Amino acid sequence: MTTFVSYPKGDLRRMLSVLAAIDSIPDATVVKIKERTGIDNKTVINLIAQAGEQAGVQVAKTGPVYTLEDWGPIFKREGAKMVLAGALAEPFTSPIFSER
C-alpha cells in the first residue's frame, strides 16, 4: 500500500508532486505516477503539459515512460520532493503576504 499526501484541486503542489514522482520513479508511467501521487491519470497528463507550458519544465515521453529532463527556471527539485513527501502539506504563511 502506497501512502500519499492529497492536495486540493488547483493547488500548485499537485503539479510539484507529479514532477517529483517522475523524477524519483524508474520508468515513470502514468499508472506509476498515479500510484505514487494519488492523482488520476487525466490530471497527471494535464499537469505534465501545464508544467511545460507555464513553467518551462521539460518532460520527455518515450512510449509510456516519462522522464524529467529539465526543471526549468522556476521549480527546484528539492522543493518538489518535499511536496511529494508531505513536508509542505500545512498551509504556508509568508511574511510578504501577512497582515500588517
C-alpha positions as CSV (number, residue, x, y, z in Angstrom):
1,M,0.0,0.0,0.0
2,T,1.3,3.4,-1.0
3,T,0.5,6.4,1.1
4,F,0.5,9.9,-0.5
5,V,-0.4,13.4,0.6
6,S,-3.5,14.7,-1.1
7,Y,-3.7,18.4,-2.2
8,P,-6.8,20.2,-3.3
9,K,-7.7,20.7,-6.9
10,G,-5.9,23.7,-8.4
11,D,-3.1,23.5,-5.8
12,L,0.4,24.0,-7.3
13,R,1.7,21.3,-5.0
14,R,-0.2,18.7,-7.2
15,M,2.0,19.7,-10.1
16,L,5.1,19.6,-8.0
17,S,4.1,16.1,-6.7
18,V,3.8,14.8,-10.2
19,L,7.1,16.2,-11.3
20,A,8.8,14.8,-8.2
21,A,7.2,11.4,-8.8
22,I,8.5,11.4,-12.4
23,D,12.0,12.3,-11.1
24,S,12.0,9.6,-8.5
25,I,10.3,6.7,-10.2
26,P,12.3,4.4,-12.5
27,D,10.4,4.1,-15.8
28,A,7.7,6.5,-14.7
29,T,4.4,5.7,-16.4
30,V,1.1,7.4,-15.8
31,V,0.0,4.4,-13.8
32,K,3.1,4.5,-11.5
33,I,2.8,8.3,-11.1
34,K,-0.9,7.9,-10.1
35,E,0.0,5.2,-7.6
36,R,2.7,7.5,-6.1
37,T,0.7,10.7,-6.0
38,G,-3.0,9.6,-5.8
39,I,-3.8,11.9,-8.8
40,D,-5.9,10.5,-11.5
41,N,-4.4,9.7,-14.9
42,K,-6.0,12.5,-16.9
43,T,-4.9,15.1,-14.3
44,V,-1.4,13.7,-14.3
45,I,-1.2,14.1,-18.1
46,N,-2.6,17.7,-17.9
47,L,-0.3,18.7,-15.1
48,I,2.8,17.5,-17.1
49,A,1.6,19.6,-20.0
50,Q,1.0,22.6,-17.8
51,A,4.4,22.3,-16.2
52,G,6.0,22.6,-19.7
53,E,3.7,25.4,-20.9
54,Q,3.7,27.5,-17.7
55,A,7.0,26.8,-16.1
56,G,9.4,25.7,-18.8
57,V,9.8,22.2,-17.3
58,Q,11.0,19.7,-19.9
59,V,9.5,16.2,-19.7
60,A,10.2,13.7,-22.4
61,K,7.9,10.8,-23.2
62,T,9.2,7.6,-24.8
63,G,6.4,5.2,-25.3
64,P,4.5,5.2,-21.9
65,V,7.6,6.3,-19.9
66,Y,8.1,9.9,-18.8
67,T,11.5,11.4,-18.0
68,L,12.1,14.8,-16.4
69,E,14.9,16.3,-18.4
70,D,14.9,19.9,-17.0
71,W,13.2,21.5,-14.1
72,G,13.1,24.8,-15.9
73,P,13.8,28.3,-14.4
74,I,11.1,28.3,-11.7
75,F,10.9,25.0,-9.8
76,K,13.6,23.3,-7.7
77,R,13.9,19.5,-7.4
78,E,14.4,19.6,-3.6
79,G,11.2,21.6,-3.0
80,A,9.2,19.4,-5.3
81,K,10.4,16.3,-3.4
82,M,9.4,17.9,-0.1
83,V,5.9,18.4,-1.5
84,L,5.7,14.8,-2.6
85,A,6.8,13.7,0.9
86,G,4.2,15.9,2.5
87,A,6.7,18.2,4.2
88,L,4.8,21.2,2.9
89,A,1.3,19.9,3.5
90,E,0.5,22.6,6.0
91,P,-0.6,26.0,4.7
92,F,2.5,28.1,4.1
93,T,2.5,31.6,5.5
94,S,4.9,34.1,4.0
95,P,5.8,37.3,5.8
96,I,5.3,39.1,2.5
97,F,1.6,38.2,2.5
98,S,0.9,38.5,6.2
99,E,-1.3,41.2,7.5
100,R,0.4,44.4,8.7
